[in-house]
Amino acid sequence: MAARADILIDQGTTFETVVTVTDTNGDVVNLTGYTANAQIRKHHTSSSATKTFTISNGGTNGQLTLQLNAANTAAITEGRYVYDVKVTSGSSVISRVVEGLVTVNPSVTR
């Protein structure tokens, strides 16, 4: 089962958050050789992604850094969305490691 973590994004700013992947015992997972994908969608059933995160894989430290630049966050309409992060092992096993709500706060300064 995926961990639950809601995130807040300020529209028009650079966004970055770190996810540490752990196993059922709470031990950090070595992500060397894994790929990761994470998307924001308006609803779970939306046919297309609102945005796809850029992800840096920390390898042995079990950390994934999710990023969106300021232009990407400016292009997201304020409101609530859903997201998840999936990792794929070198042997093609896919796991959802975190999921939650995304709240995009509107920007005043332009």
ChimeraX commands (.cxc) that place a marker at each C-alpha (Angstrom):
marker #1 position 0.00,0.00,0.00 radius 0.5
marker #1 position 1.26,3.45,-0.91 radius 0.5
marker #1 position 2.07,6.05,1.74 radius 0.5
marker #1 position -0.23,9.08,1.88 radius 0.5
marker #1 position 1.23,12.60,1.61 radius 0.5
marker #1 position -0.69,15.67,0.51 radius 0.5
marker #1 position 1.29,18.50,-1.07 radius 0.5
marker #1 position 0.81,22.24,-1.51 radius 0.5
marker #1 position 2.09,24.07,-4.58 radius 0.5
marker #1 position 2.20,27.86,-4.84 radius 0.5
marker #1 position 1.30,28.79,-8.40 radius 0.5
marker #1 position 4.16,30.43,-10.33 radius 0.5
marker #1 position 6.93,29.24,-8.01 radius 0.5
marker #1 position 9.55,26.51,-8.21 radius 0.5
marker #1 position 8.31,23.40,-6.43 radius 0.5
marker #1 position 10.44,20.62,-4.99 radius 0.5
marker #1 position 9.79,17.86,-2.49 radius 0.5
marker #1 position 11.69,14.73,-1.46 radius 0.5
marker #1 position 10.06,11.33,-1.05 radius 0.5
marker #1 position 11.97,8.66,0.86 radius 0.5
marker #1 position 10.94,5.16,-0.21 radius 0.5
marker #1 position 10.87,2.55,2.56 radius 0.5
marker #1 position 9.83,-1.10,2.70 radius 0.5
marker #1 position 7.23,-2.62,5.01 radius 0.5
marker #1 position 9.84,-2.78,7.81 radius 0.5
marker #1 position 10.60,0.94,7.49 radius 0.5
marker #1 position 14.03,0.32,5.92 radius 0.5
marker #1 position 15.15,2.61,3.10 radius 0.5
marker #1 position 14.88,0.98,-0.34 radius 0.5
marker #1 position 17.97,1.08,-2.58 radius 0.5
marker #1 position 16.56,2.61,-5.77 radius 0.5
marker #1 position 19.63,1.97,-7.91 radius 0.5
marker #1 position 18.37,0.64,-11.24 radius 0.5
marker #1 position 14.81,1.85,-10.65 radius 0.5
marker #1 position 12.91,4.37,-12.75 radius 0.5
marker #1 position 10.20,6.63,-11.34 radius 0.5
marker #1 position 7.17,8.42,-12.71 radius 0.5
marker #1 position 4.84,10.91,-11.02 radius 0.5
marker #1 position 1.87,12.81,-12.39 radius 0.5
marker #1 position -0.75,15.31,-11.28 radius 0.5
marker #1 position -4.29,14.84,-12.62 radius 0.5
marker #1 position -7.53,16.70,-11.93 radius 0.5
marker #1 position -9.27,13.43,-10.99 radius 0.5
marker #1 position -8.22,9.80,-10.71 radius 0.5
marker #1 position -10.18,9.09,-13.90 radius 0.5
marker #1 position -8.76,12.00,-15.96 radius 0.5
marker #1 position -7.55,10.79,-19.35 radius 0.5
marker #1 position -4.52,13.09,-19.42 radius 0.5
marker #1 position -2.02,14.38,-16.89 radius 0.5
marker #1 position -2.18,18.00,-15.80 radius 0.5
marker #1 position 1.60,17.94,-15.20 radius 0.5
marker #1 position 4.34,15.35,-14.95 radius 0.5
marker #1 position 7.01,15.86,-12.30 radius 0.5
marker #1 position 10.71,15.85,-13.14 radius 0.5
marker #1 position 12.22,13.21,-10.84 radius 0.5
marker #1 position 15.79,12.79,-9.60 radius 0.5
marker #1 position 16.61,9.33,-8.21 radius 0.5
marker #1 position 18.87,9.31,-5.15 radius 0.5
marker #1 position 19.79,5.63,-5.61 radius 0.5
marker #1 position 21.09,4.06,-2.42 radius 0.5
marker #1 position 19.56,6.71,-0.11 radius 0.5
marker #1 position 16.06,5.75,-1.25 radius 0.5
marker #1 position 15.10,9.31,-2.09 radius 0.5
marker #1 position 13.20,10.64,-5.07 radius 0.5
marker #1 position 13.16,14.40,-5.63 radius 0.5
marker #1 position 10.00,15.63,-7.39 radius 0.5
marker #1 position 10.28,18.98,-9.15 radius 0.5
marker #1 position 8.24,21.45,-11.19 radius 0.5
marker #1 position 9.72,24.72,-12.43 radius 0.5
marker #1 position 7.93,28.06,-11.98 radius 0.5
marker #1 position 6.58,28.08,-15.55 radius 0.5
marker #1 position 4.99,24.66,-14.99 radius 0.5
marker #1 position 3.33,25.63,-11.70 radius 0.5
marker #1 position 2.10,28.91,-13.25 radius 0.5
marker #1 position 0.33,26.85,-15.92 radius 0.5
marker #1 position -1.69,24.87,-13.37 radius 0.5
marker #1 position -5.09,26.35,-12.57 radius 0.5
marker #1 position -5.65,26.87,-8.86 radius 0.5
marker #1 position -7.55,24.09,-7.14 radius 0.5
marker #1 position -7.31,20.52,-5.94 radius 0.5
marker #1 position -5.77,17.63,-7.85 radius 0.5
marker #1 position -4.51,14.11,-7.19 radius 0.5
marker #1 position -1.04,12.65,-7.71 radius 0.5
marker #1 position 0.95,9.52,-7.21 radius 0.5
marker #1 position 4.51,8.29,-7.58 radius 0.5
marker #1 position 5.31,4.90,-9.08 radius 0.5
marker #1 position 8.69,3.18,-9.24 radius 0.5
marker #1 position 9.70,0.39,-11.60 radius 0.5
marker #1 position 12.47,-2.01,-10.60 radius 0.5
marker #1 position 15.08,-3.34,-13.01 radius 0.5
marker #1 position 12.99,-6.53,-13.22 radius 0.5
marker #1 position 9.87,-4.51,-14.24 radius 0.5
marker #1 position 8.03,-4.73,-10.91 radius 0.5
marker #1 position 5.88,-1.59,-10.56 radius 0.5
marker #1 position 5.01,-0.19,-7.13 radius 0.5
marker #1 position 3.06,2.89,-6.13 radius 0.5
marker #1 position 5.06,4.40,-3.27 radius 0.5
marker #1 position 3.15,7.59,-2.40 radius 0.5
marker #1 position -0.16,9.23,-3.30 radius 0.5
marker #1 position -2.26,12.13,-2.19 radius 0.5
marker #1 position -3.94,15.42,-2.92 radius 0.5
marker #1 position -2.26,18.42,-4.52 radius 0.5
marker #1 position -3.58,21.86,-3.64 radius 0.5
marker #1 position -2.47,24.66,-5.97 radius 0.5
marker #1 position -2.67,28.10,-4.34 radius 0.5
marker #1 position -3.24,31.01,-6.73 radius 0.5
marker #1 position -0.54,33.60,-7.32 radius 0.5
marker #1 position -1.06,37.33,-6.83 radius 0.5
marker #1 position 2.29,38.63,-8.10 radius 0.5
marker #1 position 2.80,38.27,-11.85 radius 0.5
marker link #1:1,2 radius 0.2
marker link #1:2,3 radius 0.2
marker link #1:3,4 radius 0.2
marker link #1:4,5 radius 0.2
marker link #1:5,6 radius 0.2
marker link #1:6,7 radius 0.2
marker link #1:7,8 radius 0.2
marker link #1:8,9 radius 0.2
marker link #1:9,10 radius 0.2
marker link #1:10,11 radius 0.2
marker link #1:11,12 radius 0.2
marker link #1:12,13 radius 0.2
marker link #1:13,14 radius 0.2
marker link #1:14,15 radius 0.2
marker link #1:15,16 radius 0.2
marker link #1:16,17 radius 0.2
marker link #1:17,18 radius 0.2
marker link #1:18,19 radius 0.2
marker link #1:19,20 radius 0.2
marker link #1:20,21 radius 0.2
marker link #1:21,22 radius 0.2
marker link #1:22,23 radius 0.2
marker link #1:23,24 radius 0.2
marker link #1:24,25 radius 0.2
marker link #1:25,26 radius 0.2
marker link #1:26,27 radius 0.2
marker link #1:27,28 radius 0.2
marker link #1:28,29 radius 0.2
marker link #1:29,30 radius 0.2
marker link #1:30,31 radius 0.2
marker link #1:31,32 radius 0.2
marker link #1:32,33 radius 0.2
marker link #1:33,34 radius 0.2
marker link #1:34,35 radius 0.2
marker link #1:35,36 radius 0.2
marker link #1:36,37 radius 0.2
marker link #1:37,38 radius 0.2
marker link #1:38,39 radius 0.2
marker link #1:39,40 radius 0.2
marker link #1:40,41 radius 0.2
marker link #1:41,42 radius 0.2
marker link #1:42,43 radius 0.2
marker link #1:43,44 radius 0.2
marker link #1:44,45 radius 0.2
marker link #1:45,46 radius 0.2
marker link #1:46,47 radius 0.2
marker link #1:47,48 radius 0.2
marker link #1:48,49 radius 0.2
marker link #1:49,50 radius 0.2
marker link #1:50,51 radius 0.2
marker link #1:51,52 radius 0.2
marker link #1:52,53 radius 0.2
marker link #1:53,54 radius 0.2
marker link #1:54,55 radius 0.2
marker link #1:55,56 radius 0.2
marker link #1:56,57 radius 0.2
marker link #1:57,58 radius 0.2
marker link #1:58,59 radius 0.2
marker link #1:59,60 radius 0.2
marker link #1:60,61 radius 0.2
marker link #1:61,62 radius 0.2
marker link #1:62,63 radius 0.2
marker link #1:63,64 radius 0.2
marker link #1:64,65 radius 0.2
marker link #1:65,66 radius 0.2
marker link #1:66,67 radius 0.2
marker link #1:67,68 radius 0.2
marker link #1:68,69 radius 0.2
marker link #1:69,70 radius 0.2
marker link #1:70,71 radius 0.2
marker link #1:71,72 radius 0.2
marker link #1:72,73 radius 0.2
marker link #1:73,74 radius 0.2
marker link #1:74,75 radius 0.2
marker link #1:75,76 radius 0.2
marker link #1:76,77 radius 0.2
marker link #1:77,78 radius 0.2
marker link #1:78,79 radius 0.2
marker link #1:79,80 radius 0.2
marker link #1:80,81 radius 0.2
marker link #1:81,82 radius 0.2
marker link #1:82,83 radius 0.2
marker link #1:83,84 radius 0.2
marker link #1:84,85 radius 0.2
marker link #1:85,86 radius 0.2
marker link #1:86,87 radius 0.2
marker link #1:87,88 radius 0.2
marker link #1:88,89 radius 0.2
marker link #1:89,90 radius 0.2
marker link #1:90,91 radius 0.2
marker link #1:91,92 radius 0.2
marker link #1:92,93 radius 0.2
marker link #1:93,94 radius 0.2
marker link #1:94,95 radius 0.2
marker link #1:95,96 radius 0.2
marker link #1:96,97 radius 0.2
marker link #1:97,98 radius 0.2
marker link #1:98,99 radius 0.2
marker link #1:99,100 radius 0.2
marker link #1:100,101 radius 0.2
marker link #1:101,102 radius 0.2
marker link #1:102,103 radius 0.2
marker link #1:103,104 radius 0.2
marker link #1:104,105 radius 0.2
marker link #1:105,106 radius 0.2
marker link #1:106,107 radius 0.2
marker link #1:107,108 radius 0.2
marker link #1:108,109 radius 0.2
marker link #1:109,110 radius 0.2
view
